């Protein structure tokens, strides 16, 4: 039995014997596994095609980033159970009032924007021998398109609530894929957020987009059994977990800076107190 599908009724969501027994079908018969849908064979096999202009630009910038910076990645694991519970509770009303589906991304974006305000070196850039600390958080959002990866910018991200972020992320994603962005909407970002979990990845080590100094990758949110401590006792409970991976330029950002930023995000998300800024 997959314990992640069992709802625990014990303290802190602890799975009890009764929970497992109740989750077993009365007949005791296990549902058959659905047949696997075979992958479609790509027509590109055995061909050679020229790189698009966008692919050349992406390639050049990725290589320049790796050559001009000292990049490394720090990863933390975050329990987002409270966020998941809030999302499940309000997503129907949220969709009705905003017209946008409520994903985990706006919560990650708000937590990141708040942490950037507290630790502005993550939001900084380099100009010669100077470290430039912007007065606002202009968050680039990585969008996967048929033409390649693009990063439209959400400006003044530190002033947005959950609903505003959800609307902004949906808007730039739709217009990016439709090739409707203005040129200035792709420049001026101070920090990048990329949802590496959108295709099921636990985490990766994203490449920093110059002249920015950092990029945050959010992995897929998974429900799985973890050890939880409550009132001095350890027990196993099914929780919603996610990995956050921050890649950064070690010339300017120390490991301790990255850890402080990620810890601030972790504490904010695990606290899960976003009801007051839902914006609905």
C-alpha positions in Angstrom: 0.0 0.0 0.0 1.2 3.5 -0.8 1.2 5.3 2.6 1.2 8.7 0.9 -2.5 8.0 -0.1 -3.5 7.3 3.6 -4.8 10.1 5.7 -3.5 9.9 9.2 -5.8 10.6 12.1 -3.2 10.5 14.9 -1.4 13.5 16.4 0.1 15.7 13.8 -1.2 13.5 11.0 0.3 10.3 12.3 -0.8 7.2 10.5 -2.4 4.6 12.8 -3.2 0.9 12.3 -6.9 1.8 11.9 -6.1 4.3 9.2 -4.4 1.6 7.1 -7.2 -0.9 7.6 -9.8 1.7 6.6 -7.9 2.5 3.5 -7.9 -1.1 2.3 -10.9 -1.8 0.0 -13.6 -3.8 1.7 -13.2 -6.6 -0.9 -9.5 -6.8 -0.3 -9.0 -6.7 -4.1 -6.2 -4.5 -5.3 -7.2 -2.3 -8.2 -5.5 -3.3 -11.5 -2.6 -1.1 -12.7 -3.5 1.0 -15.8 -1.6 0.0 -18.9 1.3 2.3 -19.8 0.8 4.6 -22.7 3.9 4.2 -25.0 5.9 7.3 -25.8 5.6 8.8 -29.2 8.7 8.4 -31.3 10.0 11.8 -32.3 10.4 12.7 -36.0 13.7 14.5 -35.1 15.5 11.2 -34.8 18.2 10.9 -37.5 17.9 14.6 -38.5 20.1 17.7 -38.3 18.5 21.1 -37.9 20.0 24.6 -37.4 19.7 26.2 -34.0 17.1 28.9 -33.8 18.2 32.5 -33.0 16.7 32.1 -29.5 18.5 28.8 -28.9 21.8 30.5 -29.9 21.2 33.3 -27.4 20.3 30.9 -24.6 23.4 28.9 -25.3 25.7 31.9 -25.4 24.3 33.3 -22.2 24.4 30.0 -20.3 28.1 29.5 -21.3 28.9 33.1 -20.4 27.2 32.7 -17.0 29.2 29.5 -16.1 32.5 31.1 -17.3 32.1 34.5 -15.6 30.8 33.4 -12.2 31.6 31.0 -9.5 28.3 29.1 -9.2 27.1 26.6 -6.7 23.8 25.4 -5.4 22.4 25.0 -1.9 19.3 22.9 -1.3 16.8 22.7 1.5 13.8 20.5 2.1 10.6 22.2 3.1 7.4 20.8 4.7 4.6 22.7 2.9 1.7 20.7 4.4 0.0 23.8 5.8 0.3 25.6 2.5 -1.2 22.5 0.8 -4.1 22.4 3.2 -4.8 26.1 2.8 -4.6 25.7 -1.0 -7.0 22.8 -1.0 -9.4 24.8 1.3 -9.6 27.9 -0.8 -8.7 26.9 -4.4 -12.3 26.7 -5.6 -13.2 30.2 -4.2 -9.9 31.5 -5.5 -10.6 30.3 -9.0 -14.1 31.7 -8.9 -13.0 35.2 -7.7 -9.8 35.6 -9.7 -10.2 33.3 -12.8 -6.8 31.8 -12.1 -6.0 28.3 -10.7 -4.1 28.5 -7.4 -0.8 26.6 -7.6 2.0 26.5 -5.2 4.0 29.0 -7.2 2.5 32.2 -5.8 3.3 30.9 -2.3 6.9 30.3 -3.3 7.1 33.7 -5.0 5.7 35.6 -1.9 8.1 33.7 0.4 11.0 34.5 -1.9 10.1 38.2 -2.3 10.0 38.6 1.5 13.3 36.8 1.9 14.9 39.0 -0.8 13.9 42.1 1.2 15.5 40.7 4.3 18.7 39.5 2.5 19.2 41.8 -0.5 22.5 40.4 -1.5 20.6 37.6 -3.2 18.8 40.3 -5.2 21.9 42.2 -6.0 24.1 42.5 -9.1 27.7 43.5 -9.9 28.8 46.7 -11.6 32.6 46.7 -11.9 33.9 46.7 -8.4 30.6 47.7 -6.9 27.7 45.5 -5.5 24.4 47.1 -6.6 21.4 46.6 -4.3 18.2 47.4 -6.1 15.4 49.3 -4.4 12.8 46.7 -5.5 12.5 43.0 -6.3 11.9 42.4 -10.0 11.3 38.7 -10.3 12.0 36.9 -13.5 9.8 33.8 -14.1 11.2 31.0 -16.2 8.7 30.0 -18.9 9.2 26.9 -21.1 8.0 27.6 -24.6 8.2 25.8 -28.0 10.9 28.3 -29.0 13.0 27.8 -25.8 13.3 29.2 -22.3 12.3 32.8 -21.7 12.2 34.8 -18.4 9.6 37.6 -18.4 9.8 39.9 -15.4 7.2 40.6 -12.7 8.2 44.1 -11.4 7.9 45.2 -7.7 7.3 41.7 -6.6 7.8 42.6 -3.0 4.4 44.5 -3.1 2.3 41.6 -4.4 -0.1 39.3 -2.5 -1.0 35.7 -3.5 -3.8 36.7 -5.9 -1.6 39.3 -7.5 1.3 36.9 -8.0 -1.0 34.2 -9.3 -2.5 36.6 -11.9 0.9 38.0 -12.9 2.5 34.6 -13.3 -0.4 33.3 -15.3 -0.4 36.5 -17.5 3.3 36.4 -18.3 3.3 32.7 -19.0 0.3 32.9 -21.4 1.7 35.9 -23.3 5.2 34.5 -23.4 4.0 31.3 -25.0 1.8 33.3 -27.4 4.9 35.5 -28.3 3.0 38.6 -27.2 5.6 40.1 -24.8 7.1 43.5 -25.3 11.0 43.6 -25.3 11.2 45.5 -22.0 9.2 42.7 -20.3 12.2 40.4 -20.7 14.8 42.7 -19.1 15.4 44.3 -15.7 15.0 41.2 -13.6 16.9 41.1 -10.3 16.2 37.5 -9.3 14.8 34.4 -11.1 12.2 31.8 -10.0 12.0 28.6 -12.0 9.5 25.8 -11.4 11.6 22.8 -12.1 8.9 20.6 -10.5 6.4 21.3 -13.3 7.6 18.2 -15.1 8.1 16.1 -12.0 11.7 16.9 -11.1 12.6 16.8 -7.4 15.2 19.5 -7.9 18.0 20.6 -10.2 20.9 23.1 -10.2 19.6 26.0 -12.3 22.1 28.3 -14.1 22.1 31.9 -12.9 20.9 34.5 -15.5 23.5 37.3 -15.8 23.7 40.0 -14.5 21.6 38.5 -11.7 23.4 36.7 -8.9 20.9 34.0 -8.0 18.1 31.8 -9.2 15.7 29.6 -7.2 14.4 26.3 -8.5 11.3 24.8 -6.9 10.8 21.1 -7.1 7.7 19.0 -7.4 5.6 18.8 -4.2 5.2 15.2 -3.1 3.2 13.6 -0.3 5.3 11.0 1.5 5.9 9.6 5.0 8.5 11.6 7.0 9.6 11.7 10.7 7.8 14.4 12.6 8.6 15.6 16.1 5.7 16.8 18.3 5.8 17.5 22.0 9.2 15.8 22.3 8.2 12.6 20.5 9.0 11.3 17.0 6.4 9.7 14.8 5.8 9.0 11.1 3.2 11.1 9.2 2.4 11.8 5.6 3.4 15.3 4.7 3.7 17.5 1.6 7.4 18.0 0.9 9.4 20.1 -1.6 13.0 20.8 -2.3 14.1 24.4 -2.9 17.4 24.8 -4.8 19.2 28.2 -4.8 22.0 28.6 -7.4 24.2 31.7 -6.8 27.4 33.4 -7.7 29.9 32.6 -4.9 32.0 35.6 -5.8 29.4 37.8 -4.0 27.1 35.5 -2.2 28.5 33.3 0.6 27.1 29.9 1.5 25.9 31.4 4.8 24.0 34.1 2.9 22.3 31.4 0.8 21.5 29.4 3.9 19.9 32.4 5.6 17.8 33.2 2.6 16.6 29.6 2.2 16.0 29.2 5.9 13.8 32.3 5.9 11.8 30.9 3.0 11.6 27.5 4.7 10.3 29.0 8.0 7.7 31.2 6.1 6.4 28.3 4.1 6.3 25.8 7.0 4.5 28.4 9.1 1.9 28.5 6.3 0.3 31.8 7.5 -0.9 33.2 4.1 -4.6 33.6 4.7 -4.2 37.4 5.4 -2.6 38.0 2.0 -4.6 35.7 -0.3 -6.1 38.8 -1.9 -9.6 37.3 -2.2 
